[in-house]
């Protein structure tokens, strides 16, 4: 597999996870179980904010989302 193909696979996987975070956050918000994280004055609570955070800084926001929803396997 070439470097370009590998990069595209990683990008597709990251985008798939970002879309999953958005849809999961929407579902939780509609049930009244909004995942929320406060980082100083920054408050992340809308599905769009979670999606943008994951899109821009995936390695930080995906674990934050998993922790905010109680799904983080590293904290068990």
C-alpha positions, 0 to 999 in steps of 0.5 A: 500500500502506498503512502497516499493510500495509507493516508487516505485510509487514516483520514477516512477512519478519522472522519468516520469517527468524527461523524459518529461523535456528531451523531452520538452527541445529537442522540444524547442531546435529544435524550437530555443527556448532553455530553459536556466538557469545560476547559477553562472558559471553553465549554463544549456541549453541542454536537457541532462543537464536538464535531469541530473539535474532533475534526480540528484536534482529533487526538485530544477531543475524541478521548475527551468525548469518550470520557464525557460519555463514560465510554473511555476504556482507559479510566476503568 
